[in-house]
Amino acid sequence: MTSLPTSTTKKLGLVIDLDTCVGCQACVTNCKEWNTGGHMAPLTDIEPYGAEPDGVWFNRVHTFEHTADGCGRTVHFPRSCLHCETPACVTVCPTGASYKRTSDGIVLVDEDKCIGCKLCSWACPYGAREFDTQVGVMKKCTLCVDRIYNDNLPEIDRVPACVAACPAGARHFGDLGDPQSPVSKLVEEREGVALMPELGYAPTNRYLPPRKKQAAVPAPAPARHEPDASESGFFAWVDKMLSR
């Protein structure tokens, strides 16, 4: 069994705005592209253009139709590793391959130690673990550790690939352990929530709920034009007809 750090210096994670996400899959494809050559490379693809494509994806977006108070809306729900404070995937690992970093709270997999037993995938209630059948090891979201600490990149680009690609600005990255960080303030302002907190794994990532829809304000009726008493003839009749 793998032990967890008693505390972490930071709690790096994602904040995802469900009100803004448009389900475009840009985060999914950029995550796949970057990590195919990144820390957990390669990310296997099996028959990507066949009848039954399969492979490893660190980020997936699910789409649901939701109805509340008589109003319907489409909600796009991105899902990846939540980098829990007490991740079950780590504590069940028999070899120490799954571990949580003390410096930033990121949960990673050491492929050299992984034996592909899949215990971590069975323990994770969020379905965030991916088994690479061609390599025989478990893989998962790394928060793009090879980007966020890469001094060769401009500072603006030192964010996870999914955050960098989002055209709607629905994804945010930062230290959720710092109450003064922009992401922590955003969570407080929008009442962000953790996913299934009742399970006790204390996920770091937060979701910002969709805003309530405001009732549409009816447009004011156009002002009626009353013809002057002096108006007569054809144009007066036209004006009267159009004013009905």
Disulfide bonds with the S-S distance in Angstrom:
none
